[in-house]
């Protein structure tokens, strides 16, 4: 069975321009990657946990922020590696420079025997939709399209 994750697509309006919050993965593998490397704050769904609870938990673990809702379901996408990601949208105006992320350990450099701690998310920022489409993981760009359609229809 494919791994399943869930996340939140936080959005706000600044001078009537829609912006979305994306996070950049920490650690050495993404250090010099930008376009296509960003993501919605998301994480693996634990056994017995529903997708929305996972999405809310992961936002807090990866950024320190707490979203209050209301939440709108944006469906799911399947990423290139086969992971299925479920997303929910909600409004939020957080200070991206104030993120506090959980950490993970990794042997680095490889085969060195040395364990190094890295932030799971090393930065976050709000982007307009055209810029977000260049930054976000390609499969997750569908969430941007769904959000835009949803907000245009209302």
SEMAR-340811 format. One record per residue: residue number from 1; residue in three letters; chain; y, x, z of N, C-alpha, C in turn. Coordinates in steps of 0.02 Angstrom, whole numbers. Atoms other than C-alpha are relative to their C-alpha. Layout:
N
<pado:NUM drense:ALA loba:A n_c2:Y n_c1:X n_c3:Z ca_c2:Y ca_c1:X ca_c3:Z c_c2:Y c_c1:X c_c3:Z>
...
//
This chain:
154
<pado:1 drense:UNK loba:A n_c2:-59 n_c1:42 n_c3:0 ca_c2:0 ca_c1:0 ca_c3:0 c_c2:62 c_c1:44 c_c3:0>
<pado:2 drense:UNK loba:A n_c2:-62 n_c1:-38 n_c3:5 ca_c2:173 ca_c1:65 ca_c3:-46 c_c2:39 c_c1:-3 c_c3:65>
<pado:3 drense:UNK loba:A n_c2:-44 n_c1:0 n_c3:-59 ca_c2:290 ca_c1:116 ca_c3:94 c_c2:56 c_c1:-50 c_c3:-12>
<pado:4 drense:UNK loba:A n_c2:-53 n_c1:49 n_c3:4 ca_c2:421 ca_c1:-15 ca_c3:133 c_c2:56 c_c1:20 c_c3:47>
<pado:5 drense:UNK loba:A n_c2:-60 n_c1:-14 n_c3:-39 ca_c2:598 ca_c1:16 ca_c3:194 c_c2:48 c_c1:-58 c_c3:-5>
<pado:6 drense:UNK loba:A n_c2:-52 n_c1:52 n_c3:2 ca_c2:746 ca_c1:-95 ca_c3:233 c_c2:66 c_c1:32 c_c3:20>
<pado:7 drense:UNK loba:A n_c2:-65 n_c1:-27 n_c3:-15 ca_c2:931 ca_c1:-62 ca_c3:239 c_c2:56 c_c1:-50 c_c3:-9>
<pado:8 drense:UNK loba:A n_c2:-59 n_c1:42 n_c3:5 ca_c2:1106 ca_c1:-133 ca_c3:245 c_c2:49 c_c1:29 c_c3:-50>
<pado:9 drense:UNK loba:A n_c2:-54 n_c1:-18 n_c3:45 ca_c2:1236 ca_c1:-130 ca_c3:108 c_c2:64 c_c1:-28 c_c3:31>
<pado:10 drense:UNK loba:A n_c2:-62 n_c1:19 n_c3:-34 ca_c2:1397 ca_c1:-133 ca_c3:208 c_c2:57 c_c1:1 c_c3:-52>
<pado:11 drense:UNK loba:A n_c2:-55 n_c1:2 n_c3:49 ca_c2:1551 ca_c1:-184 ca_c3:108 c_c2:65 c_c1:-22 c_c3:34>
<pado:12 drense:UNK loba:A n_c2:-67 n_c1:19 n_c3:-24 ca_c2:1738 ca_c1:-206 ca_c3:135 c_c2:46 c_c1:-5 c_c3:-60>
<pado:13 drense:UNK loba:A n_c2:-52 n_c1:3 n_c3:52 ca_c2:1893 ca_c1:-244 ca_c3:34 c_c2:61 c_c1:38 c_c3:25>
<pado:14 drense:UNK loba:A n_c2:-62 n_c1:-36 n_c3:-13 ca_c2:2042 ca_c1:-127 ca_c3:30 c_c2:46 c_c1:-14 c_c3:-59>
<pado:15 drense:UNK loba:A n_c2:-47 n_c1:19 n_c3:52 ca_c2:2191 ca_c1:-192 ca_c3:-68 c_c2:-36 c_c1:-37 c_c3:-57>
<pado:16 drense:UNK loba:A n_c2:39 n_c1:41 n_c3:47 ca_c2:2073 ca_c1:-318 ca_c3:-151 c_c2:-52 c_c1:39 c_c3:-41>
<pado:17 drense:UNK loba:A n_c2:51 n_c1:-40 n_c3:35 ca_c2:1958 ca_c1:-176 ca_c3:-210 c_c2:-62 c_c1:4 c_c3:45>
<pado:18 drense:UNK loba:A n_c2:63 n_c1:0 n_c3:-37 ca_c2:1776 ca_c1:-191 ca_c3:-157 c_c2:-25 c_c1:71 c_c3:8>
<pado:19 drense:UNK loba:A n_c2:29 n_c1:-65 n_c3:-15 ca_c2:1703 ca_c1:-37 ca_c3:-73 c_c2:-65 c_c1:-10 c_c3:39>
<pado:20 drense:UNK loba:A n_c2:64 n_c1:3 n_c3:-35 ca_c2:1527 ca_c1:-4 ca_c3:-10 c_c2:-11 c_c1:65 c_c3:38>
<pado:21 drense:UNK loba:A n_c2:15 n_c1:-58 n_c3:-41 ca_c2:1466 ca_c1:113 ca_c3:126 c_c2:-68 c_c1:29 c_c3:-21>
<pado:22 drense:UNK loba:A n_c2:61 n_c1:-36 n_c3:17 ca_c2:1337 ca_c1:242 ca_c3:71 c_c2:-6 c_c1:61 c_c3:46>
<pado:23 drense:UNK loba:A n_c2:13 n_c1:-59 n_c3:-42 ca_c2:1256 ca_c1:384 ca_c3:168 c_c2:-35 c_c1:54 c_c3:-41>
<pado:24 drense:UNK loba:A n_c2:29 n_c1:-58 n_c3:33 ca_c2:1205 ca_c1:558 ca_c3:113 c_c2:-54 c_c1:29 c_c3:46>
<pado:25 drense:UNK loba:A n_c2:54 n_c1:-26 n_c3:-43 ca_c2:1037 ca_c1:625 ca_c3:176 c_c2:15 c_c1:71 c_c3:23>
<pado:26 drense:UNK loba:A n_c2:-8 n_c1:-67 n_c3:-27 ca_c2:1045 ca_c1:776 ca_c3:289 c_c2:-60 c_c1:43 c_c3:-16>
<pado:27 drense:UNK loba:A n_c2:55 n_c1:-46 n_c3:11 ca_c2:932 ca_c1:926 ca_c3:285 c_c2:11 c_c1:44 c_c3:-60>
<pado:28 drense:UNK loba:A n_c2:-11 n_c1:-50 n_c3:52 ca_c2:912 ca_c1:1070 ca_c3:165 c_c2:-14 c_c1:-24 c_c3:-71>
<pado:29 drense:UNK loba:A n_c2:19 n_c1:21 n_c3:67 ca_c2:838 ca_c1:973 ca_c3:18 c_c2:56 c_c1:-35 c_c3:-37>
<pado:30 drense:UNK loba:A n_c2:-54 n_c1:37 n_c3:32 ca_c2:995 ca_c1:872 ca_c3:-16 c_c2:68 c_c1:35 c_c3:9>
<pado:31 drense:UNK loba:A n_c2:-62 n_c1:-35 n_c3:-17 ca_c2:1124 ca_c1:1001 ca_c3:39 c_c2:49 c_c1:6 c_c3:-60>
<pado:32 drense:UNK loba:A n_c2:-43 n_c1:-10 n_c3:59 ca_c2:1191 ca_c1:1034 ca_c3:-138 c_c2:-7 c_c1:-56 c_c3:-51>
<pado:33 drense:UNK loba:A n_c2:8 n_c1:56 n_c3:46 ca_c2:1149 ca_c1:864 ca_c3:-214 c_c2:51 c_c1:-53 c_c3:17>
<pado:34 drense:UNK loba:A n_c2:-49 n_c1:52 n_c3:-11 ca_c2:1278 ca_c1:728 ca_c3:-238 c_c2:-17 c_c1:-61 c_c3:-41>
<pado:35 drense:UNK loba:A n_c2:13 n_c1:59 n_c3:41 ca_c2:1257 ca_c1:611 ca_c3:-386 c_c2:-73 c_c1:-18 c_c3:2>
<pado:36 drense:UNK loba:A n_c2:69 n_c1:25 n_c3:-4 ca_c2:1102 ca_c1:505 ca_c3:-365 c_c2:-34 c_c1:13 c_c3:66>
<pado:37 drense:UNK loba:A n_c2:31 n_c1:-18 n_c3:-64 ca_c2:1070 ca_c1:571 ca_c3:-189 c_c2:19 c_c1:-48 c_c3:57>
<pado:38 drense:UNK loba:A n_c2:-23 n_c1:44 n_c3:-53 ca_c2:1166 ca_c1:442 ca_c3:-85 c_c2:-43 c_c1:-63 c_c3:2>
<pado:39 drense:UNK loba:A n_c2:42 n_c1:58 n_c3:-11 ca_c2:1086 ca_c1:284 ca_c3:-16 c_c2:35 c_c1:-50 c_c3:45>
<pado:40 drense:UNK loba:A n_c2:-20 n_c1:45 n_c3:-54 ca_c2:1114 ca_c1:128 ca_c3:84 c_c2:-34 c_c1:27 c_c3:63>
<pado:41 drense:UNK loba:A n_c2:35 n_c1:-19 n_c3:-61 ca_c2:1073 ca_c1:164 ca_c3:267 c_c2:-65 c_c1:-41 c_c3:5>
<pado:42 drense:UNK loba:A n_c2:64 n_c1:36 n_c3:2 ca_c2:887 ca_c1:121 ca_c3:271 c_c2:-54 c_c1:41 c_c3:33>
<pado:43 drense:UNK loba:A n_c2:56 n_c1:-35 n_c3:-29 ca_c2:721 ca_c1:165 ca_c3:347 c_c2:-63 c_c1:-41 c_c3:-3>
<pado:44 drense:UNK loba:A n_c2:66 n_c1:31 n_c3:6 ca_c2:537 ca_c1:125 ca_c3:356 c_c2:-8 c_c1:-59 c_c3:48>
<pado:45 drense:UNK loba:A n_c2:14 n_c1:59 n_c3:-41 ca_c2:484 ca_c1:-46 ca_c3:419 c_c2:-60 c_c1:14 c_c3:43>
<pado:46 drense:UNK loba:A n_c2:55 n_c1:-11 n_c3:-47 ca_c2:378 ca_c1:-27 ca_c3:575 c_c2:-47 c_c1:-60 c_c3:0>
<pado:47 drense:UNK loba:A n_c2:49 n_c1:54 n_c3:-5 ca_c2:220 ca_c1:-129 ca_c3:599 c_c2:25 c_c1:-55 c_c3:46>
<pado:48 drense:UNK loba:A n_c2:-21 n_c1:57 n_c3:-39 ca_c2:264 ca_c1:-303 ca_c3:659 c_c2:76 c_c1:-12 c_c3:0>
<pado:49 drense:UNK loba:A n_c2:-73 n_c1:7 n_c3:2 ca_c2:450 ca_c1:-279 ca_c3:623 c_c2:21 c_c1:-34 c_c3:-65>
<pado:50 drense:UNK loba:A n_c2:-24 n_c1:31 n_c3:61 ca_c2:544 ca_c1:-388 ca_c3:500 c_c2:52 c_c1:44 c_c3:-34>
<pado:51 drense:UNK loba:A n_c2:-44 n_c1:-42 n_c3:40 ca_c2:652 ca_c1:-315 ca_c3:363 c_c2:72 c_c1:2 c_c3:26>
<pado:52 drense:UNK loba:A n_c2:-69 n_c1:1 n_c3:-25 ca_c2:820 ca_c1:-372 ca_c3:434 c_c2:7 c_c1:40 c_c3:65>
<pado:53 drense:UNK loba:A n_c2:-2 n_c1:-38 n_c3:-62 ca_c2:782 ca_c1:-301 ca_c3:607 c_c2:-2 c_c1:75 c_c3:-15>
<pado:54 drense:UNK loba:A n_c2:4 n_c1:-71 n_c3:20 ca_c2:733 ca_c1:-136 ca_c3:524 c_c2:67 c_c1:23 c_c3:-27>
<pado:55 drense:UNK loba:A n_c2:-64 n_c1:-19 n_c3:31 ca_c2:894 ca_c1:-134 ca_c3:422 c_c2:54 c_c1:10 c_c3:53>
<pado:56 drense:UNK loba:A n_c2:-50 n_c1:-6 n_c3:-53 ca_c2:1001 ca_c1:-162 ca_c3:577 c_c2:-14 c_c1:62 c_c3:43>
<pado:57 drense:UNK loba:A n_c2:19 n_c1:-59 n_c3:-41 ca_c2:905 ca_c1:-30 ca_c3:678 c_c2:18 c_c1:64 c_c3:-37>
<pado:58 drense:UNK loba:A n_c2:-12 n_c1:-61 n_c3:38 ca_c2:919 ca_c1:98 ca_c3:539 c_c2:74 c_c1:15 c_c3:-8>
<pado:59 drense:UNK loba:A n_c2:-72 n_c1:-11 n_c3:3 ca_c2:1106 ca_c1:73 ca_c3:519 c_c2:24 c_c1:35 c_c3:63>
<pado:60 drense:UNK loba:A n_c2:-20 n_c1:-29 n_c3:-64 ca_c2:1128 ca_c1:112 ca_c3:703 c_c2:-28 c_c1:71 c_c3:8>
<pado:61 drense:UNK loba:A n_c2:29 n_c1:-67 n_c3:-7 ca_c2:1007 ca_c1:260 ca_c3:702 c_c2:33 c_c1:51 c_c3:-45>
<pado:62 drense:UNK loba:A n_c2:-27 n_c1:-47 n_c3:49 ca_c2:1084 ca_c1:339 ca_c3:547 c_c2:75 c_c1:10 c_c3:5>
<pado:63 drense:UNK loba:A n_c2:-73 n_c1:-5 n_c3:-1 ca_c2:1268 ca_c1:306 ca_c3:582 c_c2:30 c_c1:-9 c_c3:69>
<pado:64 drense:UNK loba:A n_c2:-28 n_c1:19 n_c3:-65 ca_c2:1291 ca_c1:244 ca_c3:760 c_c2:38 c_c1:-66 c_c3:-2>
<pado:65 drense:UNK loba:A n_c2:-35 n_c1:64 n_c3:8 ca_c2:1370 ca_c1:84 ca_c3:691 c_c2:-46 c_c1:-58 c_c3:13>
<pado:66 drense:UNK loba:A n_c2:38 n_c1:62 n_c3:-11 ca_c2:1315 ca_c1:-92 ca_c3:736 c_c2:33 c_c1:-54 c_c3:-43>
<pado:67 drense:UNK loba:A n_c2:-26 n_c1:53 n_c3:43 ca_c2:1335 ca_c1:-229 ca_c3:605 c_c2:-13 c_c1:-68 c_c3:32>
<pado:68 drense:UNK loba:A n_c2:6 n_c1:65 n_c3:-32 ca_c2:1366 ca_c1:-405 ca_c3:668 c_c2:-20 c_c1:-57 c_c3:-45>
<pado:69 drense:UNK loba:A n_c2:17 n_c1:54 n_c3:46 ca_c2:1327 ca_c1:-505 ca_c3:512 c_c2:60 c_c1:-44 c_c3:-14>
<pado:70 drense:UNK loba:A n_c2:63 n_c1:26 n_c3:25 ca_c2:1317 ca_c1:-631 ca_c3:439 c_c2:-30 c_c1:45 c_c3:-55>
<pado:71 drense:UNK loba:A n_c2:36 n_c1:-42 n_c3:47 ca_c2:1185 ca_c1:-549 ca_c3:329 c_c2:-24 c_c1:-42 c_c3:-59>
<pado:72 drense:UNK loba:A n_c2:22 n_c1:34 n_c3:61 ca_c2:1144 ca_c1:-597 ca_c3:150 c_c2:-55 c_c1:43 c_c3:-32>
<pado:73 drense:UNK loba:A n_c2:57 n_c1:-36 n_c3:29 ca_c2:976 ca_c1:-549 ca_c3:75 c_c2:16 c_c1:18 c_c3:-73>
<pado:74 drense:UNK loba:A n_c2:-11 n_c1:-24 n_c3:68 ca_c2:989 ca_c1:-444 ca_c3:-84 c_c2:-65 c_c1:14 c_c3:-37>
<pado:75 drense:UNK loba:A n_c2:64 n_c1:-10 n_c3:34 ca_c2:803 ca_c1:-438 ca_c3:-124 c_c2:-25 c_c1:71 c_c3:10>
<pado:76 drense:UNK loba:A n_c2:31 n_c1:-66 n_c3:-6 ca_c2:705 ca_c1:-279 ca_c3:-154 c_c2:2 c_c1:36 c_c3:-67>
<pado:77 drense:UNK loba:A n_c2:8 n_c1:-43 n_c3:59 ca_c2:689 ca_c1:-135 ca_c3:-276 c_c2:-58 c_c1:48 c_c3:14>
<pado:78 drense:UNK loba:A n_c2:51 n_c1:-51 n_c3:-7 ca_c2:551 ca_c1:-10 ca_c3:-307 c_c2:28 c_c1:66 c_c3:-26>
<pado:79 drense:UNK loba:A n_c2:-27 n_c1:-66 n_c3:20 ca_c2:608 ca_c1:171 ca_c3:-309 c_c2:-53 c_c1:38 c_c3:-40>
<pado:80 drense:UNK loba:A n_c2:42 n_c1:-40 n_c3:45 ca_c2:535 ca_c1:302 ca_c3:-426 c_c2:-65 c_c1:22 c_c3:33>
<pado:81 drense:UNK loba:A n_c2:60 n_c1:-22 n_c3:-36 ca_c2:412 ca_c1:365 ca_c3:-293 c_c2:-45 c_c1:-56 c_c3:21>
<pado:82 drense:UNK loba:A n_c2:42 n_c1:57 n_c3:-18 ca_c2:344 ca_c1:189 ca_c3:-267 c_c2:21 c_c1:-37 c_c3:63>
<pado:83 drense:UNK loba:A n_c2:-23 n_c1:33 n_c3:-61 ca_c2:436 ca_c1:148 ca_c3:-105 c_c2:38 c_c1:-64 c_c3:-18>
<pado:84 drense:UNK loba:A n_c2:-35 n_c1:64 n_c3:8 ca_c2:493 ca_c1:-34 ca_c3:-95 c_c2:55 c_c1:-3 c_c3:53>
<pado:85 drense:UNK loba:A n_c2:-58 n_c1:3 n_c3:-45 ca_c2:667 ca_c1:-54 ca_c3:-19 c_c2:28 c_c1:-71 c_c3:-2>
<pado:86 drense:UNK loba:A n_c2:-31 n_c1:65 n_c3:-7 ca_c2:732 ca_c1:-221 ca_c3:45 c_c2:71 c_c1:12 c_c3:26>
<pado:87 drense:UNK loba:A n_c2:-70 n_c1:-9 n_c3:-21 ca_c2:920 ca_c1:-240 ca_c3:68 c_c2:32 c_c1:-66 c_c3:20>
<pado:88 drense:UNK loba:A n_c2:-41 n_c1:56 n_c3:-23 ca_c2:1041 ca_c1:-355 ca_c3:156 c_c2:72 c_c1:24 c_c3:-3>
<pado:89 drense:UNK loba:A n_c2:-71 n_c1:-17 n_c3:4 ca_c2:1229 ca_c1:-359 ca_c3:132 c_c2:37 c_c1:-31 c_c3:59>
<pado:90 drense:UNK loba:A n_c2:-45 n_c1:30 n_c3:-50 ca_c2:1363 ca_c1:-386 ca_c3:264 c_c2:66 c_c1:39 c_c3:-2>
<pado:91 drense:UNK loba:A n_c2:-65 n_c1:-32 n_c3:-3 ca_c2:1546 ca_c1:-350 ca_c3:286 c_c2:4 c_c1:46 c_c3:61>
<pado:92 drense:UNK loba:A n_c2:-10 n_c1:-46 n_c3:-55 ca_c2:1596 ca_c1:-203 ca_c3:393 c_c2:52 c_c1:52 c_c3:-19>
<pado:93 drense:UNK loba:A n_c2:-52 n_c1:-50 n_c3:13 ca_c2:1742 ca_c1:-84 ca_c3:408 c_c2:-4 c_c1:54 c_c3:54>
<pado:94 drense:UNK loba:A n_c2:13 n_c1:-53 n_c3:-47 ca_c2:1679 ca_c1:69 ca_c3:499 c_c2:37 c_c1:63 c_c3:-21>
<pado:95 drense:UNK loba:A n_c2:-31 n_c1:-65 n_c3:15 ca_c2:1756 ca_c1:243 ca_c3:509 c_c2:-56 c_c1:49 c_c3:-19>
<pado:96 drense:UNK loba:A n_c2:54 n_c1:-43 n_c3:21 ca_c2:1639 ca_c1:352 ca_c3:404 c_c2:0 c_c1:69 c_c3:33>
<pado:97 drense:UNK loba:A n_c2:-3 n_c1:-67 n_c3:-32 ca_c2:1701 ca_c1:511 ca_c3:490 c_c2:-28 c_c1:-1 c_c3:71>
<pado:98 drense:UNK loba:A n_c2:23 n_c1:7 n_c3:-69 ca_c2:1636 ca_c1:443 ca_c3:656 c_c2:-76 c_c1:-10 c_c3:5>
<pado:99 drense:UNK loba:A n_c2:72 n_c1:13 n_c3:-4 ca_c2:1451 ca_c1:434 ca_c3:611 c_c2:-33 c_c1:47 c_c3:50>
<pado:100 drense:UNK loba:A n_c2:43 n_c1:-38 n_c3:-44 ca_c2:1323 ca_c1:493 ca_c3:737 c_c2:-71 c_c1:-17 c_c3:-21>
<pado:101 drense:UNK loba:A n_c2:66 n_c1:12 n_c3:28 ca_c2:1152 ca_c1:513 ca_c3:660 c_c2:-55 c_c1:28 c_c3:44>
<pado:102 drense:UNK loba:A n_c2:58 n_c1:-29 n_c3:-33 ca_c2:980 ca_c1:536 ca_c3:734 c_c2:-19 c_c1:64 c_c3:-36>
<pado:103 drense:UNK loba:A n_c2:17 n_c1:-66 n_c3:27 ca_c2:897 ca_c1:704 ca_c3:699 c_c2:-75 c_c1:4 c_c3:-12>
<pado:104 drense:UNK loba:A n_c2:70 n_c1:-14 n_c3:12 ca_c2:732 ca_c1:770 ca_c3:633 c_c2:-10 c_c1:75 c_c3:-2>
<pado:105 drense:UNK loba:A n_c2:16 n_c1:-71 n_c3:2 ca_c2:645 ca_c1:938 ca_c3:643 c_c2:-42 c_c1:15 c_c3:-61>
<pado:106 drense:UNK loba:A n_c2:35 n_c1:-22 n_c3:60 ca_c2:579 ca_c1:1036 ca_c3:496 c_c2:-10 c_c1:75 c_c3:4>
<pado:107 drense:UNK loba:A n_c2:9 n_c1:-73 n_c3:4 ca_c2:503 ca_c1:1208 ca_c3:472 c_c2:46 c_c1:24 c_c3:-56>
<pado:108 drense:UNK loba:A n_c2:-48 n_c1:-24 n_c3:50 ca_c2:645 ca_c1:1300 ca_c3:384 c_c2:21 c_c1:71 c_c3:17>
<pado:109 drense:UNK loba:A n_c2:27 n_c1:8 n_c3:67 ca_c2:638 ca_c1:1407 ca_c3:285 c_c2:-76 c_c1:-11 c_c3:1>
<pado:110 drense:UNK loba:A n_c2:71 n_c1:15 n_c3:2 ca_c2:464 ca_c1:1354 ca_c3:228 c_c2:-43 c_c1:62 c_c3:17>
<pado:111 drense:UNK loba:A n_c2:48 n_c1:-51 n_c3:-22 ca_c2:319 ca_c1:1455 ca_c3:303 c_c2:31 c_c1:54 c_c3:43>
<pado:112 drense:UNK loba:A n_c2:-33 n_c1:-49 n_c3:-43 ca_c2:440 ca_c1:1543 ca_c3:421 c_c2:-25 c_c1:-6 c_c3:73>
<pado:113 drense:UNK loba:A n_c2:20 n_c1:12 n_c3:-69 ca_c2:366 ca_c1:1466 ca_c3:579 c_c2:58 c_c1:-22 c_c3:44>
<pado:114 drense:UNK loba:A n_c2:-60 n_c1:19 n_c3:-38 ca_c2:543 ca_c1:1422 ca_c3:632 c_c2:16 c_c1:-73 c_c3:-10>
<pado:115 drense:UNK loba:A n_c2:-17 n_c1:71 n_c3:4 ca_c2:585 ca_c1:1240 ca_c3:672 c_c2:76 c_c1:-8 c_c3:8>
<pado:116 drense:UNK loba:A n_c2:-72 n_c1:11 n_c3:-1 ca_c2:763 ca_c1:1183 ca_c3:636 c_c2:13 c_c1:-75 c_c3:3>
<pado:117 drense:UNK loba:A n_c2:-20 n_c1:70 n_c3:-6 ca_c2:846 ca_c1:1019 ca_c3:683 c_c2:56 c_c1:-16 c_c3:-49>
<pado:118 drense:UNK loba:A n_c2:-50 n_c1:23 n_c3:48 ca_c2:944 ca_c1:924 ca_c3:551 c_c2:18 c_c1:-73 c_c3:14>
<pado:119 drense:UNK loba:A n_c2:-20 n_c1:70 n_c3:-3 ca_c2:1045 ca_c1:762 ca_c3:553 c_c2:-34 c_c1:-37 c_c3:-57>
<pado:120 drense:UNK loba:A n_c2:31 n_c1:39 n_c3:54 ca_c2:954 ca_c1:626 ca_c3:456 c_c2:51 c_c1:-18 c_c3:-53>
<pado:121 drense:UNK loba:A n_c2:-56 n_c1:14 n_c3:45 ca_c2:1123 ca_c1:580 ca_c3:380 c_c2:54 c_c1:50 c_c3:16>
<pado:122 drense:UNK loba:A n_c2:-52 n_c1:-50 n_c3:-15 ca_c2:1252 ca_c1:717 ca_c3:361 c_c2:71 c_c1:-24 c_c3:-15>
<pado:123 drense:UNK loba:A n_c2:-66 n_c1:29 n_c3:11 ca_c2:1395 ca_c1:609 ca_c3:298 c_c2:-7 c_c1:-71 c_c3:-27>
<pado:124 drense:UNK loba:A n_c2:-3 n_c1:69 n_c3:25 ca_c2:1445 ca_c1:432 ca_c3:253 c_c2:70 c_c1:-9 c_c3:-30>
<pado:125 drense:UNK loba:A n_c2:-66 n_c1:15 n_c3:28 ca_c2:1586 ca_c1:362 ca_c3:148 c_c2:-2 c_c1:-67 c_c3:-36>
<pado:126 drense:UNK loba:A n_c2:-8 n_c1:60 n_c3:40 ca_c2:1651 ca_c1:206 ca_c3:64 c_c2:18 c_c1:21 c_c3:-71>
<pado:127 drense:UNK loba:A n_c2:-12 n_c1:-13 n_c3:71 ca_c2:1652 ca_c1:205 ca_c3:-126 c_c2:14 c_c1:-66 c_c3:-36>
<pado:128 drense:UNK loba:A n_c2:-7 n_c1:57 n_c3:44 ca_c2:1716 ca_c1:84 ca_c3:-257 c_c2:-66 c_c1:-8 c_c3:-38>
<pado:129 drense:UNK loba:A n_c2:63 n_c1:11 n_c3:35 ca_c2:1575 ca_c1:7 ca_c3:-358 c_c2:-11 c_c1:49 c_c3:-58>
<pado:130 drense:UNK loba:A n_c2:14 n_c1:-48 n_c3:55 ca_c2:1601 ca_c1:118 ca_c3:-513 c_c2:-21 c_c1:69 c_c3:26>
<pado:131 drense:UNK loba:A n_c2:18 n_c1:-65 n_c3:-28 ca_c2:1594 ca_c1:276 ca_c3:-406 c_c2:-68 c_c1:-4 c_c3:35>
<pado:132 drense:UNK loba:A n_c2:64 n_c1:8 n_c3:-35 ca_c2:1451 ca_c1:209 ca_c3:-298 c_c2:-58 c_c1:1 c_c3:-49>
<pado:133 drense:UNK loba:A n_c2:54 n_c1:1 n_c3:50 ca_c2:1347 ca_c1:182 ca_c3:-456 c_c2:-20 c_c1:71 c_c3:-22>
<pado:134 drense:UNK loba:A n_c2:17 n_c1:-69 n_c3:17 ca_c2:1356 ca_c1:370 ca_c3:-491 c_c2:-31 c_c1:37 c_c3:59>
<pado:135 drense:UNK loba:A n_c2:22 n_c1:-35 n_c3:-60 ca_c2:1318 ca_c1:420 ca_c3:-311 c_c2:-69 c_c1:-24 c_c3:24>
<pado:136 drense:UNK loba:A n_c2:59 n_c1:30 n_c3:-32 ca_c2:1176 ca_c1:301 ca_c3:-261 c_c2:-64 c_c1:16 c_c3:-38>
<pado:137 drense:UNK loba:A n_c2:67 n_c1:-6 n_c3:30 ca_c2:990 ca_c1:324 ca_c3:-292 c_c2:-4 c_c1:-52 c_c3:-56>
<pado:138 drense:UNK loba:A n_c2:-1 n_c1:43 n_c3:59 ca_c2:962 ca_c1:249 ca_c3:-465 c_c2:-29 c_c1:-69 c_c3:11>
<pado:139 drense:UNK loba:A n_c2:31 n_c1:65 n_c3:-10 ca_c2:845 ca_c1:110 ca_c3:-410 c_c2:44 c_c1:-45 c_c3:44>
<pado:140 drense:UNK loba:A n_c2:-40 n_c1:39 n_c3:-46 ca_c2:964 ca_c1:55 ca_c3:-272 c_c2:64 c_c1:-27 c_c3:-32>
<pado:141 drense:UNK loba:A n_c2:-60 n_c1:26 n_c3:34 ca_c2:1106 ca_c1:26 ca_c3:-397 c_c2:-7 c_c1:-75 c_c3:-13>
<pado:142 drense:UNK loba:A n_c2:10 n_c1:72 n_c3:9 ca_c2:1028 ca_c1:-146 ca_c3:-423 c_c2:31 c_c1:-39 c_c3:58>
<pado:143 drense:UNK loba:A n_c2:-31 n_c1:33 n_c3:-57 ca_c2:1090 ca_c1:-190 ca_c3:-248 c_c2:76 c_c1:-8 c_c3:-10>
<pado:144 drense:UNK loba:A n_c2:-72 n_c1:3 n_c3:14 ca_c2:1269 ca_c1:-151 ca_c3:-303 c_c2:14 c_c1:-57 c_c3:-49>
<pado:145 drense:UNK loba:A n_c2:-8 n_c1:54 n_c3:50 ca_c2:1249 ca_c1:-268 ca_c3:-453 c_c2:-8 c_c1:-68 c_c3:33>
<pado:146 drense:UNK loba:A n_c2:13 n_c1:65 n_c3:-34 ca_c2:1177 ca_c1:-407 ca_c3:-343 c_c2:58 c_c1:-18 c_c3:46>
<pado:147 drense:UNK loba:A n_c2:-57 n_c1:13 n_c3:-45 ca_c2:1318 ca_c1:-388 ca_c3:-216 c_c2:61 c_c1:-22 c_c3:-41>
<pado:148 drense:UNK loba:A n_c2:-58 n_c1:17 n_c3:42 ca_c2:1450 ca_c1:-393 ca_c3:-353 c_c2:-7 c_c1:-72 c_c3:-27>
<pado:149 drense:UNK loba:A n_c2:11 n_c1:69 n_c3:25 ca_c2:1373 ca_c1:-552 ca_c3:-428 c_c2:10 c_c1:-51 c_c3:56>
<pado:150 drense:UNK loba:A n_c2:-6 n_c1:44 n_c3:-58 ca_c2:1362 ca_c1:-632 ca_c3:-256 c_c2:72 c_c1:-12 c_c3:19>
<pado:151 drense:UNK loba:A n_c2:-70 n_c1:6 n_c3:-22 ca_c2:1543 ca_c1:-596 ca_c3:-212 c_c2:44 c_c1:-30 c_c3:-54>
<pado:152 drense:UNK loba:A n_c2:-38 n_c1:30 n_c3:55 ca_c2:1607 ca_c1:-647 ca_c3:-384 c_c2:-12 c_c1:-75 c_c3:-3>
<pado:153 drense:UNK loba:A n_c2:18 n_c1:71 n_c3:2 ca_c2:1516 ca_c1:-814 ca_c3:-372 c_c2:32 c_c1:-40 c_c3:57>
<pado:154 drense:UNK loba:A n_c2:-27 n_c1:38 n_c3:-57 ca_c2:1593 ca_c1:-857 ca_c3:-204 c_c2:75 c_c1:-2 c_c3:1>
//
